[in-house]
Amino acid sequence: MTYKIIDDQFDRTTFNQHAYHPLQSFEWGEVRKNTGVSILRIGEFDQNTLINVFTMTVHSIPHTSFKIGYIPRSVLPSEKLLTFLTTYGKTNRFLFLKFEPYEIASDNSRRLIQNLRHTISNFQESAHPLFPKWTQTLDLSADEDTLLKNMKSKTRYNMRYAIRKGIMVREESNDKGFNVFSDLYFTTTKRQKYRGHDQSYHQAIWDGLKNKYAHILVAYYNSMPLAAYELFLFKDRFYYPYGGSSPEHRELMASNLLMWEAIKLGKNLKAQTFDMWGSLPPSYDRNGKWSGFTRFKEGYGTEFVEFVGSYDLVINPVLYPLFSMMYYFRSKLFL
């Protein structure tokens, strides 16, 4: 196998055939460029045949000449890729490169990671993951009756209550629907004191993925939007990365019906799996932070899924510990 930098003229269809997740798609790279972030596309080739792709975002460290690379939701890296990127990173003043593969934790994947860490000494588990290690998924190949049966009784009741109270859910995968979603999303992040990306970032995502991967669902009470989701379809998987809700009429359970309609939309779009994007582990503290989100998703009969986790390829072993310490104190300051 050989590894090459892929330029912007590379065929998008061929690239996406080997992308493993929407965050690895060619379009996602273009989105990130439009937010002012540099990207690097790396191809794994068997002679001249593309086998795997790795989309890396490149982030400058303020007031320094150093950079950080981030490769989210790819396949597991190989020993040859890590060697290639170590050389590239040293030449281009990277501090480290973070990997968060879309790989389920299993005996085999853990063994592969262990072998990589043994062979590549600068490849280590990250103390600062960006993605949750756990998610919840739903098998969309089941029929609607089975999906309903597998839900928790309270979730089914809340859905039907929302219907009785007149909540209507509509797909509005257009600019108007995005604006409704955006208003509700930022209302929610402010209410929950969640530090998310800004408006320009989400606008770039919508502009880059609409009519391609992104869908908008909105739950209304009369003409008032109460909850909205932005969802991604990529290959045979449906993803729920972003949602927002209004503080008004929370008693009408609009979000419960909205999630059911998202599940049905995923089925109609021929997705086989619905990935809820992130979750606490199954042993989560029922009174802890983010427990409400985890419990809400769990109500739909989901399965908890563990990924292999987050790993850093350390390029500069002298400065990396200093950066990690600064990151730790910064996170504590803003909790």
N, C-alpha and C positions, 0 to 999 in steps of 0.2 A: 504494500500500500504506500502511496505517496500523498503528500498534502500540499495544496496550492492555495494561494489567495485568489478568490473569485472576484472579478470586476463587475461593475454595474451593467455591462452589456451581456452578461451571461443570460441564457434563456430562463425566464422565470418559471415556466411550466416544468422544465426539467429540475430546476432547483427545488421547487415545492413538492415534487414527487418524493424527494428524499428528506424533506423537513418533517420533524417529528411532532410538532406542536405549533400553534399560531405564533408564539414568540420566536420561533425559528424560521418563519416564512419570509420570503423575499419582501413581501409588502410590509412586514413588521420592521424590517431593516430600514425601509424608506420612511416609515412613520418616525422612527427614532432620529433619522437624519433631519427630518422636518421639525423636530423639537430641539435641534441644536447639538445633538450627540453624535459623535463619529461612530462608525461601525466598521467591522471587518468581517467579511464572509470567507470562510475557510472550507474547502472541499476535500473530502477523502476520496481518492481515485484508485481504482484497480486498473492499471495501465491508463487508458483514456476514458474509462467508464466511471461516472460519478456513483459513489456508494453511500456516503453520508455528507451532511452539511452541518456547519456550526456557525451560527450568527452571533458575533460578539459585539457588545456595545463597549465603547472606549470612553472613560471618564477621567478628565484631568483633575488632579488634586490641587486645590486653590493655593496660590503663592509658591508653587513648586513646579519643577519641570517633569514630575513623575505622573504616571497614569495608572488606572486600574481597569482591567478587562472583566467583563461579565458575560458568561454564556449560560443563559437560562433554558431549562427544559429541552436539552438536546439528548441524544443517545449518550451512553457512557463513553468517556474518552478512552482512547487506546494509549498504550505506552509510547508508540511512535508519535501520536499527536501531542502528548505532553512534552516529549523531547523537542519536537518542532516548535511548540509555543514557548518553551523555556528559552530557546535560542532567539526566537523572535522578540520575546519580552526583554531580554538583556540588551538587544540591539536598539530597541525603541523605548527604553527607560520606563518599563512597567514595574510597579511595586509588587503586584500579584494579579492573578487571574482567578476569578471565582466561577466554579461550575456548580450548577444545581440541576442534575440530569432528571429527565422525566422517566425514571426507572424505578419500578416497584421493588421494595426491599424483599429479598428472598435469599435463600442459602447461596444460590449461584451468584447473584449480584453482589452480595456481601463479600464473597470469596474473590470476585474480580476486583472489587475496590481494595480489599486487603492486599492482593498481589500488586496492584498499582502502587500502593503506599509503600510496600516493601521494596519495589524496584526503583520507583521515582521518589527519592528521599525528600524532595521539596513539595510533594503533593500531600496535603494534610487536611484533616477535618477542620472546617471553619467554625470559629467561635461566634461568628456574626452572620447567620443565615438571613436571606431576604425572603425566600418563600417558606411557608410552613412545611414541616416535614410530612404532615398528614393532610389528606383530603378526604372527601366523601364522594362516592360515585353511585350512580343508579343505572341498572341494566335497562336500556330502552327497548330491547327486543321483546320484553314482556308485553302482553296486551293491557289495555287500560284497566280492565276489571282486576287483573292480577296486581297491577301497580297500586290501585286503590286499596285492595285487600291488605297489601303489605305495609301500608301507612299506619302510623299510630292513630288510635281512635280520635284523639283530641285534634290532630291535624285534619282528619277527614271532616270532623264536626265544624271546625273553623272555616274550611273551604266552603262547605254547604251553607253555613251561616252567612258568609259573604255573598253568596249567590242570592239567598233569600232577601238580603238587605239591598240588593240592586247593584252590587259591584259588577262592572263590565270591564273586561280585559281586551285590549286591541293591540295588534301588531302595528307599530308605526315606525317602520324602518326607513325613515326619511329625515330631512333636516328638522322639520317641526317636532317629530318625536324625539330626536336627539336633544333638542333644546328643553323639552319637558323633562327628559331624563336628567340632563345636566343640572337643572334647577333643583330637582329633588336630591340628586347625589350630593351637591354642595351644601344643601340644607342639612343633610344627614351627617356629613363629615364635621360640620360646625357644631351640631348638637352633641355628637359623640366625642368631640375633641380628638378626631382622627386626623393625623397629618398625611394627607394623600397628595397626589399630584395636582397641579393647578389647572385652570380652565383651558389654557392653550395646549397643554399636554393632551387632555381628553378630546379637544377639538381636532387635534392632529390624528389621534387614533380613529375618530369617526370619519374624518375626511379620507384617510388612507385605507380603511377597511370596509366602508359602506359599499353596498352593491357587490360585495365580495364575501366577507366573513361575518360582518357585524349585523346584529338584529336588535331592534328595540321593542320591548313590550311595556305597555302602560296600563295600570289599573285605575279606572275612573269611578267616582261616585257622582252621578249626574254628569256635570261637565268638569268636575274638580279632579285633577290627577292626585292620587293618593300614594302610589308606589310605581316604580319603573325599574327595569333591568336593561342593561346592555349585555348581550350574549354573543358568543363567537361560535361559529360552526367551522371546523377544520377537519377535512376528511370525514371519518365516521364518528367524530366526537363533538359533543356540544359542551360549551363551557359557560360558567356563570362567574365572570370576573368582577362585575360592578353592579351595584344596586343602590337605590335611594328611596326614601319614604318621607311622607309629610307627617308632621305632628298632629294634623287634623284627623279626626274620625278614626283613631287607631282601634277603637272598639269594633269597627266593621270588618276587621281581619282581611283587608285587601291584599296584604303581602302573601297570606296563605293561598289565596286563589291565584295570585300572580305566579307563584312558583309552580302550581299545578298546570297552568296554561303554558309556562315555559317548558315543562316536561312534555306536554302534548305537542308543542311546536317542534321540539327536538325530534320526536318520533316522526312528525310529518316531513321533516327535512331529511329523514332516513339515517339519522344518527343512531349508533348502536349503544353508546355510553354517554351519560351526562356527568361531567366532572364539575363539582361544586367549587373548584379552584383552591380551597384551603379549609382547614379544620383544626381544632384541637384534637389530641389523641382520644381514643375511646375511654380512657380512664380519667377524663378531664374533671376538674373541680366544678361541680354544678353551680357554685356561687362565685366562681372566678371571672376574671375579665375575658370577654369574648365567648363566654359560655352560652349566652343567648343565641348567637349565630350558629354555634355548633348544634345546640338543641333543636333549633328551627330546622336545619337541614336534616338532622337525624329523624325528624318526624315523618319524612317522606319514604322511609324504608330503605335508606341508603346503606352502603357498605363502607366502613372505614378502611382506607388504603394508606399504607406507609411507603414513602419514597426513601431512596438511599441516603438523602440528605445533601448537605452543602460542603464543598471542598475547595480549598484554595491552593493554587499552584504558586508557590512563593518564588518570586524572581529576585527580590532584594531581601535577603535574610537579616540584614542589619536594621533596615528601617521598618520592616513588616511588624515586629513586636511593638514598636513605638506607635505606629498607626493603629494597631489593635487596642492599645491602651487609651489613646485619644478617642477612638470610636466608643469605647466602653463608657468613659466619663461624659461624653457628649450625649449618649443615649440616656444616661441617668439624669442629666440636667433637664431633659425635656420630657421625662415621664410625668 
